[in-house]
């Protein structure tokens, strides 16, 4: 069973917003056995939308559409879909009642432009929007399912979870898809591929292996397709076990989670704690950890010590160290991480200092120069890395490199793996 996702809106095509809807919907569809064949973004243009609908219907069974359902003149999706099916727009009583109730709840007048949101193509089944005024629309035409939903992410997500996914599952005969993801760190995909080449070659046709690299990490994803979920899961798990045994020294997690979550999980299970000392990353590493529920059981916090003064006052970095070597130095980052370990009283600590850019570099220390340190009471590891001149990329690369170094220290200390 194949699907296509179409997102509508000029704001996507000019880069004003990032299309997060498609990625989220693709995961949800894949979980129920519907494979996404294509994702398209189209402008707020009638002919462009009509062409996209016709092409999608020619290659897939399910077409999911988001965007263009608002009350303003540039929101043309509903009228265009009606034109595509050659039907009229009619007022839907349930949709009108929903819109009326929303405006009454906030004690605001119901304008005519808002009332028009209750008009839908006459051949659709509406999906009530519990979080907004624009109803979703379900069409089943000539063996093809079309679903149009608002582009506002939380409105679309609730609609998908509460109505669309259950309806797709009850309307279609869907295959079983089983995924198993193994997170590895510190080894490139070509080296991993060489190490597990014989295992990959032995995979049956209905089980595929994908390599998903990202900044010092590679996710190995096994995907199995079949009809019997119990048998299929057993097969996928067996091949996953073989891969994990072969590359055990670089395995950080046996599930599809980011590296910081893998670290949090293990440290939580082991009763270990962590603090950080951030300079050029400006709290980005802390945010990575604290976005996950339960992080406080492991993550104490730390200091965003951007200035010399705070490095001295919070972390205990010596003034002489800063005067002689500067903030971006092996000596400074060593005192930062050991100061965090001592002052924040955690079992492990990491520290980052560098020149994120795009200015501030020197011939001796160009933009992209970063020093990272990780430590426990017995050992301190320091690395100098040199990245490019893109500020956000340098921040992200510094953070991931620090997490990978922490993972390695945990592993080398006999605490992980």
C-alpha positions, -999 to +999 in steps of 0.1 A: +000+000+000+016+033-012+009+068-001+019+103-012+021+134+010+014+168-005+020+200+015+006+232+001+018+267+008+042+293-006+057+297+029+072+262+026+087+268-009+104+301+001+118+286+033+098+307+056+087+276+075+101+241+076+079+212+066+078+191+097+044+177+089+056+154+061+082+137+083+058+131+111+030+118+088+055+095+070+065+079+103+029+074+113+019+059+080+049+036+080+040+023+115+007+009+101+022-006+070+017+022+044+048+031+025+053+067+014+063+068-022+067+105-026+065+138-007+057+170-027+054+206-017+034+228-040+025+265-041-008+282-035-017+279-072-048+262-085-032+245-116-002+234-096-024+218-069-046+201-096-016+187-113-001+174-080-034+157-071-037+140-105-001+128-105-003+115-070-035+096-078-017+080-107+010+064-086-004+059-051-034+046-032-036+071-004-030+109-008-026+130+023-028+168+019-020+195+044-023+233+042-044+259+025-076+254+046-076+287+064-102+315+061-081+339+040-082+344+002-048+327-003-062+295+012-075+278-020-070+241-012-107+233-004-121+250-036-094+234-057-101+199-044-138+205-052-128+215-087-106+184-090-136+162-082-160+183-102-184+190-072-199+219-053-191+233-019-219+228+006-224+239+042-218+211+067-239+214+099-213+196+121-185+218+108-206+250+113-215+240+148-178+234+156-168+268+143-197+285+161-188+268+194-151+278+191-160+315+186-186+314+214-160+299+238-137+329+233-167+354+232-158+366+197-182+373+168-185+347+141-175+366+109-188+355+075-152+345+064-151+321+094-186+307+086-174+298+052-150+274+067-180+251+073-184+248+035-168+216+022-169+196-011-202+177-013-185+143-019-164+144+013-168+130+048-157+157+072-132+151+100-140+175+129-111+197+140-111+196+178-082+222+179-092+247+152-119+259+128-109+242+095-124+207+092-105+179+077-119+161+046-119+124+037-126+114+001-129+079-013-131+082-051-124+054-076-105+033-052-082+062-041-083+078-006-077+115-003-074+132+031-071+170+034-060+184+067-050+218+081-013+227+079-011+238+115+010+209+130-009+203+162-043+204+144-030+179+118-015+156+144-046+153+166-067+147+134-043+120+122-040+102+156-077+104+165-094+099+131-073+094+101-050+066+112-078+045+128-099+050+096-071+040+073-065+008+094-102-001+093-106+007+056-075-010+041-059-044+042-024-035+053+008-055+054+031-058+085+062-036+086+088-042+114+116-018+120+146-024+142+172+004+146+207+002+160+225+034+169+263+033+164+288+061+172+324+067+162+326+046+130+318+056+095+292+039+074+317+025+049+337+008+077+305-005+093+293-019+059+326-037+055+324-053+090+288-066+084+290-073+047+284-110+051+254-105+073+239-079+049+244-103+020+225-131+039+194-110+044+163-124+027+145-103+001+118-091+025+143-076+050+163-045+040+192-028+058+196+010+055+226+031+067+215+065+081+247+086+089+246+118+109+276+137+124+297+109+139+268+085+142+252+059+119+218+043+125+215+009+111+178+002+103+165-032+095+131-031+078+110-063+074+079-066+053+054-095+055+020-108+067+028-124+100+041-099+126+053-126+151+074-145+125+086-113+109+097-097+142+116-129+152+134-128+119+143-091+121+154-095+158+177-124+148+195-104+121+197-074+145+213-096+171+240-107+146+248-071+137+249-060+173+273-088+182+296-080+153+298-042+160+292-042+198+321-018+205+303+011+187+267+003+196+252+031+217+215+020+216+194-008+203+165+014+195+157+045+174+167+072+198+192+101+196+226+097+213+218+120+242+188+099+251+209+067+249+233+083+273+206+095+297+190+060+297+222+042+306+233+067+332+199+066+348+200+028+350+235+030+364+228+057+389+253+081+373+250+119+371+262+145+346+270+182+344+281+205+316+302+236+311+293+253+278+309+282+261+305+283+223+275+260+223+256+284+244+233+259+262+226+238+231+239+206+248+218+213+279+188+217+257+195+183+240+194+166+273+165+185+289+141+180+260+137+144+272+114+136+301+131+123+332+164+140+323+166+155+358+174+121+372+208+122+355+214+158+344+223+182+372+227+212+348+258+233+345+271+267+334+270+286+302+302+304+308+307+326+278+329+352+294+363+349+311+348+362+343+322+334+345+347+308+336+367+319+366+338+325+390+316+295+382+341+269+371+373+279+388+394+284+356+426+302+366+431+337+355+467+328+345+454+300+323+431+324+304+458+351+302+485+327+289+465+303+267+431+320+261+396+306+265+399+285+234+426+261+245+433+227+258+443+241+291+411+261+295+387+233+286+405+210+309+400+233+338+364+239+327+355+202+328+373+195+360+358+226+376+323+214+365+330+179+380+342+194+413+318+223+417+286+207+404+294+174+422+284+151+393+299+117+384+307+128+348+311+162+331+317+176+297+329+210+285+331+228+252+349+261+242+356+274+208+351+299+180+317+293+165+321+322+140+316+336+115+341+361+130+365+361+160+391+338+145+429+343+142+455+327+121+465+305+151+429+298+160+406+301+130+369+301+131+357+265+138+384+257+163+368+239+192+382+222+223+360+195+240+367+177+273+349+149+291+358+136+325+350+115+355+369+114+388+396+091+373+401+103+337+399+134+316+399+133+278+405+164+256+402+168+219+408+197+195+385+198+165+384+221+135+352+227+117+341+252+091+328+288+093+291+282+096+280+292+131+250+269+136+268+240+121+298+245+143+275+246+174+257+214+164+289+195+154+305+205+187+276+192+206+274+159+188+312+154+191+310+161+228+282+135+232+302+109+213+332+116+235+311+112+266+297+079+252+333+067+246+344+076+281+314+057+295+323+027+273+360+028+282+352+031+319+332-002+316+300+017+321+284+013+287+283-014+260 
